[in-house]
């Protein structure tokens, strides 16, 4: 496994993620129920374009997402305080040299083989998470993909909104889902390689 300490959001970080499947995008390949996603073909074309041009495609952003990014350090420090741990920031993780998939965790628990996924959400979303008390479905694949990439057993999910208590869920490996993720990622990357080679002829 390769842990790259480049700064997230930097030019180098974008370059290293170019044409590579990321944990936050695996839901564009398969759904949390194991079915192939309706976004699969569009994502295939996106990554093919990135591989051919060497330029990472722009990602969608809005004011709420920007606010979440701005509050990330605050939430990271809150997690450290409430769990009595130290969080190390990293750029991205590859399972091996030259891999075409990666994860970019919001932090790693220092001294442990455990990762962290932080979400700074709207007040209504935070209330929903606290009310349901389970890992939000929309982040199930992201967390399991990160466990797949690292081979680790634990991933921490932590969401926060000012004035509302934080929500925490300890994610363990779902071996059946990870097996499916592995298979679908391999199929997707074979299709991606074939498409890129075809377009370069």
N, C-alpha and C positions, 0 to 999 in steps of 0.2 A: 504494500500500500504506500502511496506517495502523498504526503501532506505538503501542500504548497502554501507558503506564507505570504504570497502577494496580497496587496491590499484590495479588498472587495470594492468594486466600483472604479478601480483604476484602469487605465488603458491596457496594461499587461493582463489584468484579470479578464477583461473582455476578450482579448486575443486568445488566451488559453482556453476559454469556453467556446470559442467559435467552432461550429459544426459538431458540437458534443451534446449528448443528451444530459440534461440537468435534472436534479431531483424535483424541482418545482414544475418541470414540464412533462414528467412521465405520464401524467394524466391525459396528455394529448395523444398517447400511444394506446394505453388501456385505461379502463375505468376501475373504480374500487371494487366492482363486482366481478372483474376479470374479463369483461367484454372489450373488444377493440373500440377505441374512441372514434367518434365522428370527426374529430380534428386530426386524425392520424395522417391523412394524405397531405393536408396543408402543412403540417409540421415536417413531414418528409421533404416537401418542396422548400421549406424555410431552411432546413439544415443543409440541403443540397446547394442552395444558393450561397450559404455561408462558406461551405467547403470550397466552392468554385471561386468565389471572390476573395475569400480570406477576411471578410468583414462580418462582424456579428450584427444580426438584424436588430433594429430598434425594438425595445419592448414597451408595451403600453404602460402609461403611468397617469395618475390623477392626483388631485390635491390630498386626498386621504392617504394614498400610498406614500406620497412624499412626506407627509406628517409622520407616518409610521416609521419611515427610515430615519427621520430626525430624532425620534424618540427611542431608537434601538439601544443606544448605550445606557439610557436610563433604565430600560427594562432588563438589560443584561446585569446591571449592578443590583437591581432589585432581586433578580434570581439568585445572584451570588449571596446576597444578604439573607434571604429567606431559606436557602438550602445550605448555607455555611460552606460554600465551595468557591474555588477560583476558576474563572472562565478564561480560556485562551482563545484569542481570535485568530482565525486562519483564512486563507483565500479560498482554496478549494482542495478537494481530496479525489485522487484517482485510485482505482483498485490496483492498477499496475501501469508501468510505463507504456505510453502509447494508447491507452484505453480511450474509446470513443464515448464514454459516459463518465459522469462525475457528480459530486454533491458539493454545495457551498454552504456549510453549516453556519449558524449564527454564533457558534462557539463550541469549544470542546472542554469538557470537565478536566481540569488539570490533574494529572496523576491517575486518571481512570480512562477506560476505553468506552466513553460515553459522549454523545453529541447533544447539541441544543438547537431547537427550533423556536424562535421568538416570533410572536405576532402582536403587533400593536393595532388594536381593532376599534371599531365604533362602539359606543356605549351599549347600543342594542345588541350587537354581536357578542360583547362580553357577557351581558346578562344571559343571553341564550346559551353560551358555553357553560356558564356556571349552573344554569337551570338543568341542562341535560347531563352534565357531569361525565361526559365521555369524550374521547378524541374526536374532534370534528371530522366528518366523513371527507371533506374536501382536502384534508391534510394527511389522510391515512396513507396514500400512496407515496407522498413526499417523504414521510418518516420511514416507511418500510424500504423505500429506495435507498435512503441514506444508510440504513442498516445493511442492505445488500452490498452497497459500495464498500463500506468499511469492514464488513464481516463481524461487527460488534453486536452485542445483545440488548443494549439499552439506548434509547433516544428520549430526550426530555422535551415535552411540548409545553410552552409557557406563553399565555396571552395576557395582555395588560391593557387597562384603560384608566386614566387618572380618576381618582375618586371612587373606584370600584375595586373590590378585592381581586387579586390576580387569579387566573385559572391555571391549574397545573395538571398534567397527565403524564405518567411514566409509560412510555411505549416499549413493548417487548417485541421480539421477532415473531412474525407470522410466516412460518416456513413455507406453507403452501402458496401464499401470495408472493413471497420472495422467489420461489421456484418459477412461478408464472412470469414475474417481472423479468427474471433472467432469460427465459425462453423468448419472450416478446421483444426484449431489447436486442438479442442476437438476430432475430428475424428482421427487425426494423433496420439494424445497421447493415445487414447483408443487402437489403433492398436499397439502402442509401448509397452504399458503395457501387452497386450495379448502376444506379441512376447517374451518379456522378461520372463514372467511367463512360457511360453512353453519351453523355452530354459533352465530354471532352474529346470524343473521337473526331 
